[in-house]
Amino acid sequence: MTNKELLYVEDALGHEQYFQTRCNEVANQLQDAELKMCVQQMAQKHQQLFQSFYGLL
């Protein structure tokens, strides 16, 4: 893996971690159960994407 590719993966990891954190924060503030579940699913998807990118290392 080139240095540039490694930097891209590191950047992607940071983004996915940020999105997961934000989704969890927002989900905790939501009152609507259906919307809360949707945002929690988004957080799970970002966790899966994080794991996929991490697996490249």
Phi and psi in degrees as a GROMACS rama.xvg file:
@    title "Ramachandran Plot"
@    xaxis  label "Phi"
@    yaxis  label "Psi"
@TYPE xy
-75.0301  164.64  THR-2
-61.0563  -40.2024  ASN-3
-65.26  -40.9508  LYS-4
-64.8839  -40.1857  GLU-5
-62.8409  -41.5556  LEU-6
-63.1887  -38.2379  LEU-7
-63.2204  -45.091  TYR-8
-64.3166  -42.3952  VAL-9
-61.5125  -41.3229  GLU-10
-64.3631  -44.1872  ASP-11
-63.0666  -39.34  ALA-12
-59.7903  -45.0866  LEU-13
-62.0979  -41.9723  GLY-14
-64.5882  -45.7745  HIS-15
-64.3028  -38.2988  GLU-16
-64.7921  -42.1888  GLN-17
-63.1147  -47.6303  TYR-18
-62.5488  -39.0929  PHE-19
-63.5645  -45.6477  GLN-20
-60.3066  -46.5823  THR-21
-64.4654  -41.4205  ARG-22
-61.1539  -43.3463  CYS-23
-64.111  -40.7414  ASN-24
-62.8269  -45.5129  GLU-25
-66.4968  -42.6851  VAL-26
-58.8631  -38.0956  ALA-27
-67.6685  -19.6788  ASN-28
-95.1893  -12.9779  GLN-29
-80.3801  142.777  LEU-30
-97.3651  -34.2872  GLN-31
-70.8553  118.56  ASP-32
-63.105  -40.3719  ALA-33
-66.8948  -44.2752  GLU-34
-66.7144  -39.5684  LEU-35
-60.2808  -43.2629  LYS-36
-64.013  -39.558  MET-37
-61.7156  -45.1614  CYS-38
-68.9819  -35.9098  VAL-39
-64.5314  -37.5335  GLN-40
-65.1119  -37.226  GLN-41
-62.9855  -40.7204  MET-42
-62.0466  -41.3242  ALA-43
-64.1552  -39.3901  GLN-44
-63.4822  -41.1817  LYS-45
-66.9271  -32.856  HIS-46
-65.086  -41.5934  GLN-47
-63.8499  -42.1114  GLN-48
-64.2414  -39.5702  LEU-49
-58.2403  -47.2473  PHE-50
-62.1572  -37.3846  GLN-51
-64.9277  -46.1016  SER-52
-64.8431  -40.8854  PHE-53
-62.5515  -35.3325  TYR-54
-63.1076  -22.4594  GLY-55
-71.2486  -21.5435  LEU-56
